[in-house]
Amino acid sequence: MDIQSSATAWKWQVVYSFLLCSWGWVSGQIIFSVGEETEQGSLVGNVAQVLGINLVDISKRRLHLGSERNRKHFALNPANGDLTVKERIDRESLCGSSSACVLPIEIVAENPLELYSLEIEIIDINDNSPTFSVSEHIINITELLSSPGVRFPLEIAYDPDVGKNGISQYKINPTPHFSLSVKNRKDGTLIPELVLETVLDREEKGEHRLVLTALDGGEPPRSGSCHITVNVLDINDNPPVFEKSNYKIKLLENPKLNTVLTTLNATDLDEGRNGEIEYYFDSHTSESAKELFYLNSQTGEIYIKGILDYEESNFHELSIRAKDKGVPKMEGQCLLQVEVEDANDNPPEIILTSTSTDVPENAALETAVAFFTVKDKDSGKNGEVTLTLSPNLPFKIKPLKNHYSLVTDQLLDREKISQYVIQMTAKDLGSPTLQTHVAFSLNISDINDNPPLFLQASYDAILHENKEPGSFLCVVSAFDSDEGVNAELTYSIVNSNIDVFSVSSLVYIDPKNGNVYSQRAFDYENIQVFKITVRVEDSGSPKLFSNATVSIFILDVNDNYPTLLYPKYTRELIIDERIPNSASPGYLVTKLSAVDLDSGHNAWLLFSLVDDTDTTLFKVSAYTGEIRTIRELQETDYKEQRLVTSISDHGEPPLSTTVIILVNVIESTEEKNPKPQDFLTNSKPATDLTLYLIVSLVAISLVSLITFIILIVKCLNNATYGNSSVCCFTSRSYSDQYADQYKPTLYLNTDGTLKYMEVRMVPTDPQGQCYQNCFQTAAETPNVSIMKAQHFPQLNDSVNENKGCVDTNCLNDTQQVSVFVYSLIL
C-alpha cells in the first residue's frame, strides 16, 4: 500500500472515528474506531474525556485496562486518559472474514472502584489483493456436444479484506465464444462461471486462452488474475449426475471421529472408462472444511476426521464434484450443507475483572468489592447461567450491564471475622448441567471502633508511709480488640488535685506497661487514702480511651514518739510536783496525759517507772498514767523524790519518751490535785454544758433519722421504676454497715454527769483504727471538784486539726471518726 493511499485512509478513519464516538456516547455504549495497520503510539481517543472524568481527577482515579488481551493491542495513559495503539493490528488475523470487527475493552477506575465497557472497531483497509489458489485453470470441452449456454465453474479468488475492500467483480478478456456469469451465493461469495456462447469446433480452433480477473472495491481497487485454457476434445458426451444438486445434513457437535456423515452417489450413462466416476472436493470447498471432512474418491463416502465445534462454526458447505475417466473427462457437481447443532459441552466461565484485596470494616452497604463477567460458549438453554455464592457470607451479587459486581450485603466486623473466602459458582441450564467454581480471599481491614478496656474497673494499692519515691504501687492492665496501631495502648493519669497537691506530683504511671509508682514519700498522719483516675488510650484515629480508679492506701509505721500533754513541763521534760508529808497511801501525785500521732498499735501508750525510782513509795498506772503513793511518807524518806517515767507505744520497734518528775514533800496541807476542769479552756456551769450536749445529741439523732427516711423513700421510688442500681440496700446496706461501725460511748463522772462522749466508726481493718489516750475516765478520778482550765501548748496543733485527738486519717479517707466532747466536771 503506498503512502498516499494510507494517508487518505487514515484521514477518513479519523473522521469516521469521531462520528462513531459521538454515536456511541449518545447511545450509552462508548465506541472508538481505528484502522488496521495503524502505527504504534497512534491515538485512538481520550477515555477520560469521554467518561466525563476531570483532568484533575485522572491521576487519582488510576485508570487502567481490565484484561490482558486489551493490554496486548492498546495502552492507556493513566496521566491524561489517552488510549493509544500498542502494536500493529491486523484485522484479518483478529476477525478473519467477519464483516464487523469489534474489540471489547474494559476500563477500570478506582477511588471509587468502577468498570466501564468500550468497543473499538477495527476498520478494514484495502491492504490485500485478490488471489487465486491456482494460476492456471484448464477446461476441457467436447466439440459439438457442448451447446451454447453450458456453464463451466471457474476458480474463485480469495481476498482477506471485507466489505467493499473485498472482491466486488470478475471479468474476462472479450471473446465471441465465451461470456462470464457471476452468481452471488447466500454468504455473499461471488462465484464466476464461464458460459459457452457458441458451439465449439475443434477443427476450427482446438484451444482457447482466457484471462479471468478478480477486482476488489477498494480505493484504488486491487486485482488478481488466473489464466484459463479451454481445450476442445472429442466426444465423451455424458457427464456424471448426482441424485440431488443440494444435500442438507444436521448433526450434534462433537461426533466421534471416522463417523460416516453420508454417502454420495453419482451416475454416468456412459460405459467403460467414460462411466467410471471419481469424487473429490473442488476449489469452492474451504480448507477448514477439508480439515474436518474426508471424501472417499471411489465410494463417495464422507467421513468426519476433525472435531466439529458448534462454538467455532455451526455451518459448513462442501462443494463436491464427480468426474468420469472418459476422454475428455466429464464432471458433475453437488453442494452438501452441514448444520452443526449445539451440545452442552462448555462449562460457564467466571472472569474476575477487578477485585479488592481488603475492605474496611465500616464499609457501607452495597460497597463494591469485585467486578466479574460470566460467559458460556454454548447457546440457548446451554448458555443460560445462574450464579450462587457460598452460604453465610455478608455479600451479594449485583447484576450490571454486561457484567456483575460483588457488593456487601451486611455490616462487617473485623473483630468477629477478619477474612472471608468467597466462592462463586456458575451453573448453566443445559443437560447435563455444567458448573464452574471461582474462589478468592477478601481481608477486612481494621478501624478504630473499640475502646481499650481495663481488666478491672478499680484497683487497690497499699504503701507504707515514708517509702522512698519511686516505690512500686501496682500495675493496671488493659486490652483492645482492634489490631495494629489501633491496639497500641498508652497509660496516663487524669490530672486532678488531692487537697493542695496535683495528682501528678504524687504518683507516676509508666505509659507503656501501666506500672504505677509513687512520686514522693507519704506521711500517714497527713494522708491515709486517696484515689486517682488512670486512663488508657489507643493510638487510632480518632483516639478512644477508658478510665479506671486506683485507690491508694497509706499504711501507718511507728514514726512518732509519744508526746506529753499534761502536766506542765520544761524543755527537758522535767515536772515539778508537791505532796504533803501527810499524804496517805493511794494519794494522787499527778496524772500524765500523753498522745501519739500514730494510729493503731503504734498509738497505744504504756506508762512505767524506770531507773532508780523508789518503787516502794510510788507507782504509775500502766494505762492511765496516774502516779500514786504506795505507802505513807516516813521521816527517812527524801524530801525530794525523783521519778523517771517512760511513756512508750506498742509499735515495732516501740518508741518511748522519758519524763522526769521531781516530787517535793512539803509541810503544807493545801492540796492542789489536778482536776478534769484543768483541760477545759473555758469554765462554765456543768449543768449548762450537759444541757447543750443533750440538745446536740437529740439534734444529731433527728437529722440522722430524717436522712435515713429520705434514703428509704428514694430507694423505694427507684425500685418502682426499675432502677435498682441506684439503691444500695441489699442484704446488708451501706447505711447498716455505717450504723454498725459507729460506736458512740458515753463517759460519766462519779456523780453521774457526762464527762465526754466518743463516737467512733469501728474499722474492718485493725490497722486503720485510731487509738487515743487523752483523758482519764470518771471511774479513775476520785476528785470531782472544778479546776481552772489549763493551757497545753503541745496540744494546740493536734487539737486544732483533729478536734479532740482525732487523727486526720480518722476524719478523711479511712472514714474513722472520733468525736470528743469535753464537759465540765462538777
PARO-198737 format. One record per residue: y, z, x of N, C-alpha, C in turn. Coordinates in steps of 0.1 Angstrom, whole numbers, plus 5000, padded with zeros to 4 digits. Example, Ala and Ser with C-alpha at 12.3 -4.5 7.8 and 13.67 -1.06 7.14 Angstrom:
494350785132495550785123496750785132;497850715128498950715137500050795129;
This chain:
498850005009500050005000501250005009;502149915007503349905015504350015012;505350035021506250145020507150125008;507650005005508549974994507850014981;506649964979505949994966505750144964;505450214976505250354975506450434971;507650394976508850454972509250434958;508950304953509250274939508350364930;507050374934506150454925506650604925;507050654937507450794938508750824929;509750724929510850744920510450744906;509550664902509050664889508350794885;507650844895506850974893507851084891;508851094898509851204897510451204883;510851084878511451074865510451114855;509151064857508151094847507851244847;507851304860507551454861508651534853;509951484854510951564848510751554833;510451434827510151424813509051514809;507951504817506751584813507051734814;507851784823508151924824508951964812;509951884808510751914797509851924784;508951834783508051834771507151954771;506651994783505652104785506352234781;507552254785508252374783508552394768;508952294761509252304747508052334739;506852264743505652284735504952414738;505452484749504752614752503752604763;503452474767502452454778503252384790;503352454801504152404812503352304820;503952184821503152074828504052014839;503552004851504151934861503351804864;503951714871503151594875503551554889;502551494896502751454910501851334912;502351234920501551124922500451144933;499351074932498351094943498951034956;498351074966498651034980500151084984;500651184976501951234979501851314992;502951295000502951365014502851515013;502351575023502151715023503551775024;503751885016505051955016506051905005;505651794998506451744988506551844976;507751854970508051944960507451894947;506651984940506151944927507151994916;507652124918508552174908508852324912;509852384906510152524908509652604896;508552684900507852764889508752874884;509552934893510353054888511353004878;511952884881513052834872512452804858;511252744858510552704845510152834838;509652934845509253054838510353154834;511553114838512753204835512853324843;512453314855512553434864513753414873;514653524873515853514880515553504895;516453434902516353424917516253564924;517053654918517053794924515653864923;514953834912513753904909512453834915;512653714921511453634926510653714936;511353774946510553844956509853964951;510554034941509854154935508654114926;508754004920507553964911506353914919;506553884932505453844941504553734935;505153614933504353504926503353454936;502153424931501053364939500153294930;499353194936498453114928497153204926;496553174914495453264909494153234916;493753104917492353074922492353004935;491253004942491152944955491252794954;490752734942490852594940492252544940;493152634933494552594932495152594946;494852694954495452704967494952594977;493952524973493452414982494452304982;494952264970495852154969497252184969;497652304965499052334963499352464970;500652484973501152604979502352654971;502552784969503652844961504452934970;505652904971506652984980507053104972;506653224976507053344968508553374969;509153314979510553354981511553284971;511153154967512053074958511353014947;509953024946509152974935508952824935;509152764947508852624948507352594949;506852504941505452464942505352334949;504652324961504552214969503152164971;503052034976501751984979501252034992;500052084992499452145005498752035013;497951955006497151855013497151725005;496651615011496551485004495751494992;496251444981495451444968494951304965;493651294964493051164960492651174945;493251104937492951124922491551074919;491150974926489750914923488651014927;488851094938487851184942487851314933;489051344927489151454918488651424904;489051314898488751294884487951164882;487551094892486750974890487450864882;486750814872487350714864487950764851;488150894850488750954838490150904837;490550874824491850824822492950924824;492651054822493651154824493151254834;493951284844493551374855494551494855;494151604850495051724849494351834855;495051904865494552014872495252144866;494352234861494952364856495352454867;496552514866497052604877497352734870;496952844877497252984872498253054881;499353094876500353164884500353314880;500153394890500153544888501453604893;502053684884503253754887502953904886;503553984895503354124895504654194891;504554324888505654414885506554354874;506054344861504754384857503654274859;502454304858501354204860501354104848;501553974851501453874841500753744847;500253674837499553554841500053434833;500453324841500953204834500053094837;499853004827498952884829499852764829;499652684839500352554841499352444842;499752324840498952204842499752104851;499052054860499651944869498851814867;499551714863498951584860499051504873;497951454878497851374890498051224885;499151164889499451034884498850934893;498150834887497450734895498450634900;498250594913499050484918498050374922;498550254923497750134925497450124940;496450204944496150204958494750154961;494150094951492750034953492749894947;492149804954491949664949490549654942;490449564932489149534926488149484936;486949524935485849474944484649444936;483849344941482649314935481449364944;480449394938479249454945478649354955;478749224951478249114960479349014961;479448954972480448854975480148714969;478848694967478348564962477348584951;477548504940476648514929476048374926;474748364924474148234922473548234908;473848124901473348094887472647964887;471447974882470547854881470547814867;470947684864470947634851470047504850;469147504841468247394839469047274832;468847164838469547054832469047024818;469946974811469646924797469347034787;468647134792468247234783469347334779;470347344788471447434785472547364777;472647394765473647324756474947394758;476047324754477347384755477447514747;478147614752478247744746477347854751;476447814760475547914766476348004775;476048124775476848224783475948274794;476548294805475848354817476648474822;476048594822476748714826477148704841;478248754844478748744858478848894863;479048904876479249034882480549094878;480549214875481849284872482449344884;483749354885484449414896484649564893;484849634904485049784903486349814909;487149894901488449934906488550084904;488650174914488750314912489950364904;491050284904492250324897491950314882;492750384874492650384860493850334853;493750334840494950284832495250144835;496550124836497049994838496749944853;496450044862496150014875494649974877;493949984866492549934866492449784863;491249734862491049594860491549554847;492449454847493049414834492649264830;492149184839491749054836490848984846;490148884842489348804851489748654849;489648574859489948434858489048354868;488848234865488148144874488948014877;488647954887489347824890488947724879;489947644876489747544865488547444868;487747424857486647324859486347274844;486047144843485747084830484347134824;483547184833482147214829482047364824;482947454829482747594826484147654821;483947754814485147844810484747994811;485648074811485448214813485748294800;484748374796484948454784484848604789;485748684784485748834788485548914775;484549004776484249094765484749234768;485249304759485749444761484749534755;484049614764483049704759483649824753;482749904746483250024739483950124749;483550134761484150224771485350164778;485750044773486949984779486649894791;485349874795485049794806485049644802;485649564810485749414808484449354814;483749274806482549204810482849054811;482848994823483148854823481848774821;481948664814480748574811481248434814;480248354820480548214823480048134811;480848054805480447984793480347834797;479147774793478947634796479647544786;480447464791481247374781480647244779;479847194789479247054787477847064792;477046974788475646964793475646914807;474846984816474846954830473846854833;474146774842473246664847473046684862;471846724865471646754880471846624888;471546514882471646384890473146354892;473946404883475446374885475946474895;475646604893476146704903475146814903;474546844914473446944914473947084917;475247094921475747224925477247234921;477647344915479047374911479447504918;480647504924481147624931482447674924;482347794920483447854913483947984920;485148024918485648154923486148244911;485448354910485748454900486748554906;487948564900488948654905489248774895;489248894899489549014891490949064895;491749094885493149144888493349274880;494049364887494449494880495849474874;496249584867497549574861498649644868;498449674881499449744889500649654892;501749724898502949654902503149674916;502949574925502349444921500849444919;500249354912498849354909498049334922;496849394922495949364933494749284927;494049214936492949134931491749134941;490549094936489349074943488648954938;487748894946487148774942485648774946;484948684938483448664941483248514939;482448464949482148324948480848304940;480948204930479848174921479248034925;477948034927477347904929476447874917;476647764911475847724899474847604904;473647634904472547534907471947474894;471947354894471347284882469847254885;468947314877467547304880466847224870;465647204873464747134864464247234853;463447174844463247244831462247364833;462647484830461847604825462647654813;462247594802463147594791463147714781;462247814784462147934775462448064784;463548124781463848254788463048374781;462848474789462248594782463148654772;462548704761463348754750462848894746;463749004745463449134741463349144726;462649244722462449264707463849294701;464649384708466049414703466949394714;468149364711469149344721469749484725;469649584716470149714719469149824715;468949914724467950024721468750154722;468550254714469150384714468150494714;468250584724467350694725468150824727;467650934720468251064721467151164727;467651254736466651354742467451474747;466851584747467451714752467651704767;468651764772468851774787467751844793;467651824806466651884815465251854811;464851724808463451694806462751694819;461351704818460551704831460751574838;460651584851460651464859459451374857;459651244858458551144857458151134842;458851184833458551164819458951024815;458050954807458350814803459350824792;460550764794461550764784461250654773;460850534777460450434767459850314775;459250224768458650104774459249984767;459849904776460449774771459449664771;459649574761458749454761459549334758;459349234767460049104765458948994765;459148894757458148784756458748654761;457848564767458248434772457248334766;457748234759456848144753456248044762;456848044774456247954784454848014789;454147924796452947964801452947964816;451948024822451848024836452948114842;453348064854454348144861455748144854;455848044845457148044838457048154827;455948204824455848314814455648444820;455448454833455348594839456648654841;456748784836458048844835458148964844;459348984850459649104858460949164852;460949304852462049374847462849444859;464249444856465049514867466349544860;467049644867468349684863469349584868;470249534860471249434865472449514871;473449444875474649504882475449584872;475249564859476049634849475649784848;474449814853474049954853474650024865;475250144862475850214873474850274882;475350294894474550354905474050494901;474950574894474550704890473350704880;473350594871472250584862471050544869;471150464879469950414886469250534894;470150644897469550764904468850854894;469050834881468450924871467250854865;467150724864466050654857465450554867;464150534864463350434872462650334863;462750204866462150094858461050034865;459850034859458649974864458849824862;458949744872459249604871458149524864;456949574865455749494859455549534845;455649664842455249714828456449734819;457649744824458849774816458949914812;458150004818458250154815459450214823;460250294815461350364822461050504823;461150554835460850694838462150774841;461950904840463150994844462851044858;463751014867463451054881464551154886;465551174878466651274881466851374870;467651474873467951584863469051534854;468751534841469751494831470451624827;471751624830472551744827473651704817;473551764805474551734795475951764799;476151874807477451914811478051814821;477251734828477751634838478051504830;477051464822477251334815476251334803;476851314791475951314779475651174774;475951074782475750934777475450844789;474450764788474150664798473750534792;474250424798473950294794473150224805;472050164801471250094811471149944807;471649854816471549714813470349654820;469449604812468149564818467949414815;467349354826467049204825465549184827;465049084820463749034821463748894827;463048864838463148734845461748674846;461648554843460248494844460148434859;459048384862458748324875458748174876;459348114865459347974865460447914874;460447784874461447714882462247624873;463447644871464247764876463847894868;464048014873463748134866464748154855;464248204844465048224832465048374829;466148414824466348564821466648594807;466248714803466748774790467248914793;468148964785468649104788468749184775;468849314777469049414766469849524771;470349614762471049734766470349854760;470149954769469450074765470550184766;470850254754471750364754471050494752;471250584762470650714762471650824759;471450894748472351014745471551144748;472251224757471651354761472251464752;471351534746471751644737471751774745;472651864741472851994748471752094746;471352154756470452274755471152394761;470752514757471452634762470952674776;471352604786470852624799471952674809;473052714804474152764813474652894807;474553004815475053134811476553134812;477153214804478653224804479153274818;480353234821480953274834482153354831;482253474838483453554838484153544851;485353494851486153474863487353564863;487253664872488353764873489553694880;490653674873491753614879492653704887;492753824882493553934889493154064884;492954164893492654294890493554394897;493754514891494454614898493454714905;493854754917492954844924493054984918;494255024914494455154908495455144897;495455244888496455254877496755404876;498055434874498455574873497955644861;497655774862497055844850498055854838;499355834841500255834829500555694824;499755604827499955464822499955464806;500955384801501055374786499855304781;499655314768498555244761498855094762;497755024763497754874764498354824777;498254914788498654864801497654774807;498054654811497054554816496554604830;495254604832494654634845493854524851;493654414843492854294848493154174839;493154064845493153934838491853854841;491253794832490053714835489853604824;489053504828488753394819487253394817;486853334806485453314803485153174800;484053114806483752974804482252964802;481852864794480452834792480352684791;479652624801479552474802478852414790;478052494782477352434771478352414760;477952344749478752314738478252374725;479052364714478652414701478352564702;477352604695476952754695476552794709;475952704716475552744730476752774739;477952734735479152754743480052864737;479752924725480453024720480053164726;481053234730480853354739481453484732;480653594732481153724728481253814740;482253904740482453994752482354134748;481654214756481554354754481754434767;482254554765482454654776481354754776;481154814788480254934788480855044780;479955124773480555224763481255334770;482055404762482755534765483755504777;484455394776485555364785486855364778;487955414784489255404777489955274779;489155164777489755034779489254944767;489954834765489554734755489954594760;489354494755489554354758490554294748;491654244754492654184745492754034748;492453954737492453804739493853754740;494153664749495353594751495153444750;496153364752495953224752495253174765;494153114763493253054774492653164783;492953294781492353394790492353524782;491853624789491753764783492453864793;492853974787493354084796492554214792;492354294802491754424800492854534800;493054604789494154694788493554834785;494454934787494055074784494055094769;493055174764492955194750493155344747;493155434758493355574756494155624768;494655744766495455804777494455844788;494855834801494055854812494355994818;493356054824493556184830492656184843;493356184855492656174867491856304870;492356414865491656544868490356544861;490156464850488856454844487956344850;488456224851487756114857488756044866;488356034879489255974889488955824891;487755784887487355644889486455594878;486755474874485855404864485155284870;483955274866483155144870483055064857;483854964856483954884844482954764845;482054754835481154644834481354564821;481654434823481854344812480654254810;480254234798479054144795479554034786;479253914790479553794782478153734777;478053714764476853654758477153534750;476353424751476553314742475753324730;475953234720475253244708474053144707;473653094719472552994719471253064717;470152984717468853044716467952974727;467453054736467653204737469053234742;469453364739470853404744470853424759;471953374765472153394779473353484781;473353564791474453654793474753674808;475953724811476453744824477153884825;476853954836477554084838478454074850;479654134849480654154860481054294860;481054354871481454494873482454514884;483454594882484354634893484854774890;485454834901485854974901487354974899;487855074892489255104890489555244893;490455274902490755414906491955454898;491955584894493055644886493955714896;495155674898496055744908496655864902;496955964910497356094906498856094904;499356174893500756204892500856354891;501956404893502156554894502356604880;501156624873501256674859500556814857;500156874868499557004867500357104876;500857214871501557314879500457394887;500857434899499957524906499757654898;498557714899498257844892497757944902;498258074900497758184908496358224903;495558274912494258324908494358444900;495458524901495658644893497158634888;497358694876498658704871499558804878;498858904884499659014891498759064902;499459114913498759164924499359304928;498459384934498959524938498759534953;499759594959499759614974500059764976;499459824986499659964990500059965004;501160045007501660055021502060205023;501660265034502160395037503660385042;504360485039505760485043505860485059;506960445064507260445078506360345086;505660255079504860155086505860055092;505560005104506459925111506659785104;507859725105508059595099506959495103;506659405094505659305097504259345093;504159465086502759505082502359425071;501059395071500359315061500259395048;500759325037500659395024499559335015;499459215013498459155005498558995007;497658925001497658785001497558734986;498358634983498358574970497858434972;496958394962496358254963496558184951;496758054952496957964940496157834943;495957754932495357624933496057524924;495857404927496557294920495457184917;495357144904494357054900494656904905;495956884909496256754914495756734928;496056624934495556594947496656534956;496356524969497356474978498556554979;499656484980500956564982501256644970;500756604958500956684946500256824946;499256834955498556964956498857044969;499856994976500357074988501257184983;500857304986501457424980502357494990;503457554985504357634993504657764985;504557874992504758004986506158054990;506758124980508058184983508258304974;509358374977509658494969510958464961;510858494948512058474939513058574943;514258524946515358624951515758714940;515858834943516358934933516859054941;517359154934517859274941517059394936;516659484945516059614942516959714947;517559784937518659874940519759794947;520159834959521159754966520659664976;519259654977518659564987518259434981;518459324988517859194984516359204987;515559144978514159144980513659074993;514458974997514158905009514258995022;515059105020515159195032514059305032;513359305021512259405020510859345024;510559225019509259165021509459015025;508458965031508358825035507058765032;507058635028505758575024505658445033;504458425038504158305046504058195037;504858085038504957975028503657895028;502857905038501657825039500457885033;500158015037498958085033499158195022;500358225019500558325009500458475013;500358495026500358635031501658695030;501658825024502858895022502959005032;504159015039504359115049505659195046;505659315051506959395050507959355060;509259365056510359325064510959445071;510659565066511259685071510259805069;510659915075509860045072510360105059;509560155050509960215038509860365039;510760425031510760575030510360615016;509260685015508760715002509760804994;510560885001511460964994512660884988;512760764992513860674986513260574976;512160524979511560424970509960444970;509460444959507960464957507260344953;507860264945507160144940508260044936;508059914939508859814934508059684932;508659594924507959474920508759354925;507959254930508659134934507959014927;508658904925508058784919507858684930;506658644931506258534941506158404933;506458294940506458164934505658074943;504757994936504057884943504557754938;504857654946505457534942504757414950;504457314942503757194948504857104954;504356994961505256904968505456774960;505056774947505056654940506556624935;506656514927507956484922507856454907;508456534898509156654901508256764905;508856864912508056974917507757074905;506557124905506057214895505757344902;505957454894505757584900505257684890;504757804895504357914886504658044894;504758154886505158274892504058384890;504058484899503158594897503858714902;503458834897504158964900503259034910;503959084921503259174931503959314930;503159414927503559554926503259614940;504259664947504059724960504259874958;503259954961503260094960503360154974;504360244976504660314989503960444988;503060474997502360604998503060705007;503060825002503760925010502960965022;503660995033503061055045503861185048;503261275055503861405057504861395068;506061355065507061335075508361425073;508261515064509361605061508961755063;509761825071509461965072509962045060;509362155057509862245046511362285049;512162295039513562335040513762465033;514362565039514662695033515962675024;515862725012516962725003517662855001;516862965001517363094999516463195007;517063295012518463345012519263275022;520563315023521463255033520863275047;521163185056520663195069521563125079;521463155091522263105101521662975106;522362905115521862785120520562795127;520262915133519062935140517962985130;518162975117517263025107516963175108;517963255110517863395111518563455098;517863545092518363605079518463755081;519563805077519863955077519564015064;518764115063518464185051518464335054;518764415043518864565045517964625034;517364735038516564805028516864955030;516765035020516965175021515765245028;515965345035514865415041513965485031;514465485019513665555008512865445000;512765325005512065224998510565254996;510165244984508765274981507865154984;506565174985505665054986505864954975;505864824979506064714970507464684968;508364744976509764714974509964574979;510764504971511064364974512164354984;511764314996512764295007513664175004;513064065002513763934999512663834994;513163734989512363624984512763494991;511863434997512163305004511863184994;512863104992512762984984512962864993;511962774992511962655001511562534993;511862414999511462294992510962195003;510062105000509661995009509861865002;510661775008510961645002509761555000;508661585007507461505004506861534991;505761474987505161504974503661524976;503061564965501661594965501261704974;500161694981499761804990500761825001;501461715004502461735015503561825011;503761844998504861934994504362074989;503062104990502562234987502962324999;503662434996504162525006503262655007;503162705019502362825022503262915031;503463035027504263135034503263235041;503663265054502863355062503663425073;503263545077503863615088503163585101;503963565111503363525124503963615135;503463585147503863655159503663805158;504763885163504564025164505064105152;505064045141505564115129504564225125;505164335122504364455118503764425104;502464395105501764355092501364475084;501564595091501164725083502364775074;503564715077504664755069505064655059;504964525063505464425054504264325051;504464255040503564145036504364035029;503963915030504563805023503563735013;504063705001503263634992503063494996;501863444998501563315003502163204995;502363224982502763114974504163134968;504563264966505963284961506963304971;506563344983507563374994508163504993;507663594984508263734983507763814995;508763885001508363975012508564125007;507564195007507564335001506964435012;507364555009506864665018505464695014;504664745024503264785020503164935019;503965005026503965155026505365205027;505565335026506865395028507265395042;508565395044509065395058508965535064;508665535077508465655084509565665095;509665795100510665815110510465745122;509165715125508765655137508965505136;509265445124509465305123510865265129;510865155134512165105140513165085129;514465105132515465085122515764935120;515364855129515464715127514164645129;513664585118512364515119512664365120;511864305128511964165130510764095124;510964015113509863945106509963795109;508863745115508863595118507963535107;508563455099507763395087507663245089;506463195087506263055088506062995074;506862885071506762805059506062675062;504862655058504162535062503662455049;503462325051502962245040501462215042;500862135033499462105033499161965038;500161905044499961775049498961765061;498761635064497861605076498561525086;499061585098498961725101499961805094;499761935092500762015084502062035093;503162035086504462065092504962205088;505662275096506062405093507462435098;508062535092509462585095509362735097;509862785108509762925111511162985108;511063095101512263175097512163315102;513263365108513263495114514163585104;513563695099514263785090514463915098;515663955099516064085106516264185095;515364285093515464385083515964515089;517164555084517764685088517564795078;517064905083516865025074518065105074;518665125062519965195060519665325052;520665415053520565535045521065515031;521865415028522465395015521465375005;521765414993520865404982521165274973;522265204977522565084969521564974972;521064924961520064814962520764684958;520564584967521064454964519964354965;519064374955517964274954518464144948;517964034953518363904947517863894933;518763844925518463824910518263674908;517563644897517463494894518763434891;519763514886521063454884521763404896;521363454908521963404920521763254922;520863194916520563054917521362964907;522263034899523062964889524462954894;525062844894526462824898527462884889;527062884876527962934866527263044858;527863154856527163254848527663254834;526763254824527163254810526163354803;526563394792525663484784524263414782;523263494784521863444783521563394769;522163464760521863424746522363284743;523663254748524263124745523463014752;523063034764522262934771520862914765;520263014760519063004753519162914740;520362944733520562864721520762714724;521462694736521662554740520362484743;519462554749518162504753517362474740;517462564731516662544718517162414711;518562404710519162294703518762164711;518762164724518362044732516962004729;516062104729514662074726514462014712;515162064702515062014689515561864688;516761844695517261704695516361614702;515761654713514861564720513661534712;513161634705511961614696512261514685;513461534679513861444668513961294673;514661274684514761144690513361084692;512461164698511161114701510461074688;510561154678509861134665510361004659;511760984659512260864653511860744661;511760754674511360634683509960594680;509060694679507660664675507560604661;508360654652508260594638508660444639;509760414646510260274647509160184654;508560234664507560164671506360134662;505960234654504860214645505160104634;506360114628506760014618506859874624;507359864636507459734643506059674646;505159764650503859714653503159664640;503359744629502659704617503259574612;504559554613505159424609504659304617;504559324631503959224639502559194636;501759294633500359274629500259194616;501259214607501259144594501458994597;502258954606502558814610501658764620;500558834624499558784633499958794648;501058864651501558874665501059004670;499759014672499159134676499459164691;499859064698500159084713501359174715;502259174705503559254706503259404706;502359444697501959584695501059624706;501359734712500459784723499459884719;499359914706498460014702497059964702;496160014710494759974710494060104707;492860114712492060234711492760354717;493560324727494460424733495760364737;496860384729498160314732498860374743;499760294748500660344759501360474755;501860474742502560594738501660714739;500460704735499560814736499360854750;499260754759498960784773500160864778;501360814775502560884780502661024774;502261034761502361174755501361264761;500161214765499161294772499661334786;500461244792500761264806501961364807;502861364797503961464797503461604794;503561694803503061834801504261924802;504961954791506062054791505562194793;506162274802505762414804507062494804;506962604796508062704795507762824803;508662864811508562984819509563094814;509063214811509863314805510063434814;511163504812511363634819510563744813;510563854819509763964814510164014800;511463994797511964034784511863934773;511163814777510863714767511863604766;512963614773513863504773513363384782;513863264779513463144786514163144800;513363134810513863124823514162974827;513062894826513262744828512062674822;512362544819511362464813511062344822;509762314824509362194833508662094824;509261974823508561864816508061774827;506661764828506161684839505161584833;505261454838504261354834503161354844;501961404840500861414850500361284854;500461244866499961114871498461104871;497960974870496560954872496160954887;497060924895496860924910497361054916;496461134921496861264926497861254937;497961134944498961124955500261094949;500361054937501661024931502361144925;501761264925502361384919503461444927;504361514920505461574927505261724926;505061784936504961934937506161994941;506662094934507962164937507662314938;508462374946508362524948509862564948;510362594937511862624936512162764933;511562814922511962954918510763034914;510863164915509763244911509663254896;508463284891508163304877508663434873;508763444860509163574854508263684857;506963654857505963754860506063804874;506563724883506663764897507863844900;508863844891510163914894510364034885;510264154890510464264882511864294878;512864234885514264264882514764154873;515364204862515964104852517464124850;518064194860519564214858520264084863;521464074858522263954861522763964875;522663854882523163844895524263734896;525063744906526063654909525463514913;526063414909525563284913525763264928;524663204934524663184948524963034951;525463004963525662864967524662824978;523962714976522962674986523362534991;523962535003524362405008523162315011;522062375015520862285018520362215006;520662264994520062204982520962104976;522262094981523162014974522661864972;522261804983521861664983520661654974;519761744975518461734968518761754953;519561854949519761884935520561764929;521661724936522461614931521661494927;520661454936519861334934518761364925;518161474926516861504919516961594907;518061664905518361744893517161844892;517061934901516062034899514862004907;514861974919513761954928512861834923;513461734917512761624912512961514923;511861464930511961354939512361224932;513061134940513461004935512260924929;511160944936509960874932509460924918;509761054915509261104903510061054891;511361004894512160964883512060814881;511860734891511960594890510660524887;510060464898508960374896507660434893;507360554898505960614895505960684882;507060694875507060754862506760904862;506960964873506761114873508061184871;508161264861509361324857509161474857;510061544864510161694864511561724860;511661794849513061834845513061984845;513962034853514162184854515462224847;515262304837516462364830516662504834;517662544841517962674845518562764834;518062874832518662964822519163094829;519963154821520463284826519363394824;519263474834518263574834518963704828;518463744817519163864811518763994817;
